[in-house]
Amino acid sequence: MDELSVERLMSTDLLTIGPDASAAEAAQRMLDTGTNSILVVDADGRLSGLITATDFVSLVRHNDPEDETSVAAFMTRDVVTVGPDDTVEELAEPTAHGYTHLPVTTDDGTVVGMVSTTDLTAYVSERR
């Protein structure tokens, strides 16, 4: 692959939610939009965490939650991120370790995009 930047590949139509939102609200927003992940951001747009469909499976399995369960209770906190100027080649390591959604953040942690393995697969398919 060439030196394509993450910024040219990432999605910028982001699905976000605040850390105090309920699990039920996050799940409903993901279902309504047909997405498999939602970014948890603070009031300034800085990344606090990430919730994926896998996180919901774990939540239900371990907690049998009520609607009041907060997003902060089960989101992934140590989120692997990439920068908008990183290259597509630099995505190889996190995706090789099973990460399917990588938030794109600025140096101060503000979320500016999301790149997924679906985006990467589409890019590779177009090149062929």
C-alpha positions in Angstrom: 0.0 0.0 0.0 1.1 3.5 -0.6 1.4 6.3 1.9 -2.3 7.1 2.0 -3.2 9.0 5.2 -5.8 7.9 7.6 -7.6 11.2 7.1 -8.5 10.3 3.5 -9.9 6.9 4.6 -11.7 7.7 7.9 -15.4 8.3 8.3 -16.3 11.7 9.7 -20.1 11.1 10.2 -19.5 10.0 13.8 -22.0 8.4 16.2 -21.2 9.7 19.6 -22.7 9.7 23.1 -21.8 11.1 26.5 -20.3 9.0 29.3 -23.4 9.5 31.5 -25.8 8.2 28.9 -27.5 4.9 29.6 -26.6 1.6 28.0 -30.1 1.4 26.6 -29.7 4.8 24.9 -26.4 3.7 23.4 -27.8 0.4 22.1 -30.9 2.2 20.6 -28.7 4.7 18.8 -26.5 1.9 17.4 -29.6 0.0 16.3 -31.2 3.0 14.7 -28.1 3.9 12.7 -27.0 0.3 11.9 -23.5 0.8 13.3 -21.4 -1.6 15.4 -19.7 1.0 17.5 -20.3 4.3 19.2 -17.7 6.8 20.5 -18.0 8.1 24.0 -16.9 11.7 24.1 -16.9 14.4 26.8 -18.5 17.8 26.3 -15.4 19.1 24.5 -15.5 16.3 22.0 -12.5 14.5 23.5 -12.5 10.7 23.5 -13.5 9.0 26.8 -14.1 5.5 25.4 -15.5 3.3 22.8 -18.4 0.9 22.8 -18.7 -2.0 20.3 -21.3 -4.7 19.8 -18.9 -7.0 21.6 -19.0 -4.8 24.7 -22.8 -5.1 24.8 -22.5 -8.9 24.6 -20.1 -8.8 27.6 -22.3 -6.4 29.5 -25.4 -8.6 29.2 -23.5 -11.8 29.9 -21.9 -10.5 33.1 -24.4 -8.0 34.5 -27.9 -8.6 33.2 -28.2 -4.8 33.2 -31.2 -2.6 33.8 -31.7 0.4 31.5 -30.0 2.6 34.1 -26.5 1.1 33.5 -24.3 4.0 32.4 -22.1 3.9 29.3 -19.1 4.6 31.5 -19.7 1.4 33.4 -18.8 -0.8 30.4 -17.0 1.2 27.7 -13.5 0.4 26.6 -11.3 3.0 28.3 -7.9 2.3 26.9 -8.9 2.9 23.3 -6.2 2.4 20.6 -6.4 5.5 18.4 -4.7 6.8 15.2 -4.0 10.3 14.0 -5.3 11.8 10.8 -1.8 12.1 9.4 -0.9 8.4 10.1 -0.6 6.2 7.1 -2.8 3.3 6.1 0.2 1.0 6.6 0.3 2.1 10.3 -3.2 0.6 10.7 -1.8 -2.9 10.0 -0.6 -3.5 13.6 -3.8 -2.6 15.5 -6.1 -4.4 13.0 -3.8 -7.4 13.2 -4.4 -7.5 16.9 -8.2 -7.7 16.4 -9.2 -4.0 16.6 -12.0 -3.4 14.2 -12.7 0.3 15.0 -10.0 2.9 15.4 -11.0 6.4 16.5 -9.0 9.1 14.8 -8.0 11.8 17.3 -6.0 15.0 17.3 -3.0 15.4 19.7 -5.3 16.8 22.4 -7.7 13.8 22.2 -10.5 15.4 20.2 -12.2 12.9 18.0 -12.2 13.9 14.3 -13.1 10.6 12.6 -13.3 6.8 12.8 -11.6 4.2 10.6 -12.8 0.6 10.5 -11.7 -2.6 9.0 -14.6 -2.2 6.6 -13.1 1.1 5.4 -9.7 -0.5 5.0 -11.2 -3.5 3.1 -13.1 -1.1 0.8 -9.8 0.7 0.1 -7.9 -2.4 -0.7 -10.7 -3.7 -2.9 -10.8 -0.5 -4.9 -7.0 -0.7 -5.5 -7.4 -4.2 -7.1 
